[in-house]
């Protein structure tokens, strides 16, 4: 099967490398200069440790990349999903499409499936590809498990089977909202975990934070229509644990550097990659307020990110909360 991977950042490049063992891959990047450089060097500036197989065709032209593709995977950030979906719609209004981004659109607070439904209303064979996955490990061929969730069960099952391999295990599911909520909110909790680690609060504190963070994800996720069981799986607990504990986690690193006293703009400039939790945190908190869902960890993260609250003070306030039944 030909798979068009749209977006040649770290995640798009890693997916292209992994899938190239079994499929014909077209890797699209909107920049002609980036396409030329990547095509020549076979190394991405976002993932310099990995080498792009010669069989992967890199192109800045979208139409040739989409031609004859049995599946389109959008691997941009959530902020770039709408623009990319519009570009796809001008060429093909009914693609088989999956998106591999996590989070909320900044201005609309829309989840990725809502963006795709708005831009590609006639496309029904669509779904979210998500789960605990660091791009570098996927590119290296280290074992990883993901979920492809779609409201079209047949599409989810057949596409997951087609993409599945020994090193990249793909499960299928139909809880699109739950899968997307888990992937979005865990990034916010990971910032909190990074703050705790940056303040040297210890492993006990991290375990408590991950556990109570999962409770926040479940409360909001079920209030928005997700299934509780989803949040106990790969795209809930699995992704949360990885992002809160792994040294490759950009969101956790944001928290660590905040705890060290660095300013948010400087942190984001230093990282050079998107940290979706920063963009998602205000949307998560707004949705929690609208639904009457208590999310103290998320509230503390927003206070540190946007209200200039000192990380140590935010932690102190969390610890001072009245005890209650778990």
C-alpha positions as CSV (number, residue, x, y, z in Angstrom):
1,X,0.0,0.0,0.0
2,X,1.2,3.5,-0.7
3,X,1.1,5.7,2.4
4,X,1.4,9.5,2.2
5,X,2.9,10.9,5.4
6,X,2.3,14.6,5.5
7,X,4.7,16.4,7.8
8,X,8.5,15.7,7.9
9,X,9.0,16.6,11.6
10,X,10.3,14.1,14.1
11,X,7.1,12.1,14.3
12,X,6.3,12.1,10.6
13,X,9.9,11.1,9.8
14,X,9.8,8.3,12.4
15,X,6.5,6.9,11.0
16,X,7.8,7.1,7.5
17,X,11.0,5.1,8.4
18,X,9.0,2.5,10.4
19,X,6.3,2.0,7.7
20,X,8.8,1.9,4.8
21,X,9.7,-1.7,5.6
22,X,6.3,-2.9,4.4
23,X,4.8,0.0,2.4
24,X,5.6,2.5,-0.4
25,X,6.1,5.8,1.4
26,X,5.8,9.4,0.2
27,X,7.0,11.9,2.8
28,X,5.7,15.4,2.2
29,X,7.0,18.6,3.6
30,X,5.7,22.0,2.5
31,X,9.2,23.5,2.1
32,X,11.0,22.9,-1.2
33,X,14.3,23.6,0.5
34,X,13.6,21.1,3.3
35,X,12.5,18.5,0.8
36,X,15.7,18.9,-1.3
37,X,17.9,18.8,1.8
38,X,16.2,15.7,3.3
39,X,16.1,13.9,0.0
40,X,19.8,14.5,-0.5
41,X,21.1,13.8,3.0
42,X,18.5,11.3,4.1
43,X,18.8,12.8,7.6
44,X,16.2,15.0,9.2
45,X,17.2,18.1,11.3
46,X,14.4,17.1,13.7
47,X,15.6,13.5,14.0
48,X,19.3,13.5,13.1
49,X,20.0,10.2,14.7
50,X,17.9,8.3,12.1
51,X,18.6,7.6,8.4
52,X,15.7,7.8,5.9
53,X,15.6,4.7,3.7
54,X,16.3,5.4,0.0
55,X,12.9,4.0,-0.9
56,X,11.1,6.8,0.8
57,X,10.3,9.6,-1.7
58,X,10.5,13.1,-0.2
59,X,8.5,15.8,-2.0
60,X,7.2,19.3,-1.3
61,X,4.4,18.9,-3.9
62,X,1.3,17.6,-2.3
63,X,-0.5,16.2,-5.4
64,X,2.2,13.7,-6.4
65,X,2.5,12.7,-2.7
66,X,-1.2,11.9,-2.5
67,X,-1.5,10.2,-5.9
68,X,-2.6,6.6,-5.6
69,X,-2.2,6.7,-1.8
70,X,-4.3,4.1,0.0
71,X,-3.8,6.0,3.3
72,X,-2.9,9.6,4.2
73,X,-1.3,10.1,7.6
74,X,-1.2,13.8,8.8
75,X,1.8,14.0,11.1
76,X,1.9,17.8,11.6
77,X,1.3,19.5,14.9
78,X,-2.4,20.1,15.8
79,X,-1.9,23.7,14.9
80,X,-1.0,22.7,11.4
81,X,-3.8,20.1,11.0
82,X,-6.5,22.4,9.6
83,X,-4.3,24.0,7.0
84,X,-3.0,20.6,5.9
85,X,-6.5,19.1,5.7
86,X,-7.6,22.0,3.6
87,X,-4.8,21.4,1.2
88,X,-5.7,17.7,1.0
89,X,-9.4,18.6,0.4
90,X,-8.5,20.6,-2.6
91,X,-7.1,17.5,-4.2
92,X,-9.2,14.7,-2.7
93,X,-12.4,15.3,-0.7
94,X,-12.8,11.7,0.5
95,X,-9.4,10.4,1.5
96,X,-8.7,7.5,3.8
97,X,-6.9,9.6,6.4
98,X,-5.4,9.3,9.9
99,X,-3.9,12.0,12.0
100,X,-1.0,11.5,14.4
101,X,-1.2,14.8,16.3
102,X,-2.4,15.3,19.9
103,X,-4.0,18.3,21.5
104,X,-6.5,21.1,20.9
105,X,-6.6,23.8,18.3
106,X,-5.8,27.0,20.1
107,X,-8.6,29.3,19.0
108,X,-11.5,26.9,18.6
109,X,-10.6,24.4,21.3
110,X,-11.4,21.7,18.7
111,X,-10.0,18.2,18.9
112,X,-8.4,16.8,15.8
113,X,-11.4,14.8,14.7
114,X,-13.6,17.9,14.9
115,X,-11.1,19.8,12.7
116,X,-11.1,17.0,10.1
117,X,-14.9,16.7,10.2
118,X,-15.2,20.5,9.6
119,X,-12.7,20.5,6.7
120,X,-13.4,17.1,5.1
121,X,-17.1,16.5,5.8
122,X,-17.4,13.8,3.1
123,X,-14.5,11.8,4.4
124,X,-15.7,9.0,6.6
125,X,-12.7,6.6,6.6
126,X,-10.8,8.7,9.1
127,X,-9.3,8.1,12.5
128,X,-6.7,9.0,15.1
129,X,-3.3,7.3,15.4
130,X,-2.1,7.7,19.0
131,X,-0.3,6.0,21.9
132,X,2.9,6.0,23.9
133,X,5.6,6.7,21.4
134,X,8.8,8.7,21.3
135,X,9.7,9.4,17.7
136,X,13.4,8.4,18.1
137,X,12.5,5.0,19.4
138,X,10.1,4.3,16.6
139,X,12.7,5.4,14.1
140,X,15.2,3.0,15.7
141,X,12.8,0.1,15.3
142,X,12.3,-0.3,19.1
143,X,9.0,-2.0,20.0
144,X,6.0,0.5,20.2
145,X,2.3,0.0,20.4
146,X,-0.3,2.4,19.1
147,X,-4.0,2.6,18.6
148,X,-5.9,3.6,15.5
149,X,-9.4,4.8,16.6
150,X,-12.2,5.5,14.2
151,X,-16.0,5.7,14.3
152,X,-15.8,3.5,11.2
153,X,-14.9,0.2,12.8
154,X,-14.1,-1.6,9.6
155,X,-11.7,1.2,8.6
156,X,-10.0,1.0,12.0
157,X,-9.6,-2.7,11.9
158,X,-8.4,-3.1,8.3
159,X,-6.0,-0.1,8.5
160,X,-4.5,-1.2,11.8
161,X,-3.9,-4.7,10.3
162,X,-2.3,-3.2,7.3
163,X,0.1,-1.0,9.3
164,X,0.8,-3.5,12.0
165,X,4.3,-5.0,12.2
166,X,6.6,-6.8,14.6
167,X,8.1,-3.6,15.9
168,X,5.1,-1.2,15.5
169,X,2.0,-2.9,16.9
170,X,-1.2,-1.2,15.9
171,X,-4.4,-1.9,17.8
172,X,-7.9,-0.7,16.6
173,X,-10.7,1.0,18.5
174,X,-13.8,3.0,18.2
175,X,-13.5,5.5,21.1
176,X,-12.3,8.4,19.1
177,X,-13.0,11.0,21.8
178,X,-11.4,9.0,24.5
179,X,-8.2,8.3,22.5
180,X,-7.9,12.0,21.6
181,X,-8.6,13.3,25.2
182,X,-6.0,10.9,26.7
183,X,-3.4,12.1,24.2
184,X,-4.2,15.8,24.8
185,X,-4.5,16.0,28.5
186,X,-1.5,13.7,29.4
187,X,0.8,16.4,27.9
188,X,-0.5,18.9,30.5
189,X,0.0,16.4,33.3
190,X,3.5,15.8,32.0
191,X,4.4,19.4,32.5
192,X,3.4,19.0,36.1
193,X,5.5,15.9,36.4
194,X,8.5,17.8,35.0
195,X,8.0,20.6,37.5
196,X,7.9,18.0,40.3
197,X,11.1,16.4,39.0
198,X,12.8,19.8,38.5
199,X,12.1,20.6,42.1
200,X,13.5,17.2,43.2
201,X,10.3,16.1,44.9
202,X,11.1,12.5,44.5
203,X,9.6,9.4,43.0
204,X,6.8,9.1,45.5
205,X,5.6,12.5,44.5
206,X,5.8,11.6,40.8
207,X,3.8,8.4,41.3
208,X,1.1,10.4,43.2
209,X,1.0,13.0,40.5
210,X,0.7,10.5,37.6
211,X,-2.1,8.7,39.5
212,X,-4.0,11.8,40.3
213,X,-3.4,13.2,36.8
214,X,-5.0,10.0,35.4
215,X,-8.0,10.7,37.6
216,X,-8.3,14.2,36.0
217,X,-8.0,12.7,32.6
218,X,-10.8,10.2,33.3
219,X,-13.1,12.8,34.9
220,X,-12.8,15.2,31.9
221,X,-12.7,12.4,29.3
222,X,-15.9,10.7,30.5
223,X,-17.7,14.0,30.8
224,X,-16.9,14.7,27.1
225,X,-18.1,11.2,26.0
226,X,-15.0,9.1,26.2
227,X,-15.2,5.5,27.6
228,X,-13.5,4.9,31.0
229,X,-11.8,1.8,29.8
230,X,-10.0,3.7,27.1
231,X,-8.1,5.8,29.7
232,X,-6.8,2.6,31.3
233,X,-5.2,1.6,27.9
234,X,-2.4,2.6,25.7
235,X,-3.7,6.1,24.8
236,X,-4.5,6.9,28.4
237,X,-2.4,5.4,31.2
238,X,0.3,4.1,28.8
239,X,0.8,7.5,27.1
240,X,0.6,9.3,30.5
241,X,3.3,7.1,32.1
242,X,5.7,7.5,29.2
243,X,5.3,11.3,28.9
244,X,5.6,11.9,32.6
245,X,8.7,9.7,33.1
246,X,10.6,9.6,29.9
247,X,13.7,11.8,29.3
248,X,12.6,12.3,25.6
249,X,9.4,13.9,26.7
250,X,9.3,17.6,25.5
251,X,6.3,18.4,27.8
252,X,8.1,17.0,30.8
253,X,11.2,18.9,29.9
254,X,9.1,22.1,29.8
255,X,8.2,21.5,33.4
256,X,11.7,20.7,34.5
257,X,13.0,23.9,33.0
258,X,10.2,25.9,34.5
259,X,11.1,24.5,37.9
260,X,14.7,25.7,37.2
261,X,13.4,29.3,36.9
262,X,13.5,29.6,33.1
263,X,10.9,31.7,31.3
264,X,8.5,29.9,29.0
265,X,9.4,31.7,25.8
266,X,13.0,30.9,26.3
267,X,12.2,27.3,27.0
268,X,10.2,26.8,23.9
269,X,12.9,28.5,21.8
270,X,15.5,26.2,23.3
271,X,13.5,23.0,22.7
272,X,13.0,23.8,19.0
273,X,10.1,21.4,18.9
274,X,6.4,21.7,19.6
275,X,5.3,21.0,23.2
276,X,1.6,20.4,22.8
277,X,0.8,20.6,26.5
278,X,1.5,24.3,26.5
279,X,-1.1,24.9,23.8
280,X,-3.6,22.4,25.2
281,X,-3.5,23.5,28.9
282,X,-5.9,26.6,28.5
283,X,-8.4,24.5,26.4
284,X,-8.4,21.7,29.0
285,X,-9.0,24.1,31.9
286,X,-11.7,25.9,30.0
287,X,-13.5,22.6,29.2
288,X,-13.2,21.5,32.8
289,X,-14.8,24.7,34.0
290,X,-17.6,24.4,31.4
291,X,-18.4,20.8,32.5
292,X,-17.9,21.4,36.2
293,X,-14.9,19.0,36.3
294,X,-12.4,19.5,39.1
295,X,-8.8,19.5,37.7
296,X,-6.4,21.0,40.3
297,X,-3.2,19.7,38.6
298,X,-4.2,21.3,35.3
299,X,-5.2,24.5,37.1
300,X,-1.8,24.6,38.7
301,X,0.0,24.1,35.4
302,X,-1.9,26.9,33.8
303,X,-1.1,29.2,36.7
304,X,2.6,28.5,36.3
305,X,2.5,28.8,32.5
306,X,0.3,31.9,32.1
307,X,-0.1,33.6,35.4
308,X,3.5,33.8,36.5
309,X,3.0,31.7,39.6
310,X,6.2,30.2,40.9
311,X,6.4,26.4,40.4
312,X,7.1,25.8,44.1
313,X,4.1,27.9,45.2
314,X,1.8,25.9,42.8
315,X,3.1,22.6,44.3
316,X,2.6,24.0,47.8
317,X,-1.0,24.9,47.0
318,X,-1.7,21.4,45.6
319,X,-0.2,19.8,48.8
320,X,-2.3,22.0,51.0
321,X,-5.6,20.9,49.5
322,X,-8.1,19.3,52.0
323,X,-7.9,15.5,52.0
324,X,-10.9,13.6,50.6
325,X,-11.8,10.0,49.6
326,X,-9.9,8.7,46.6
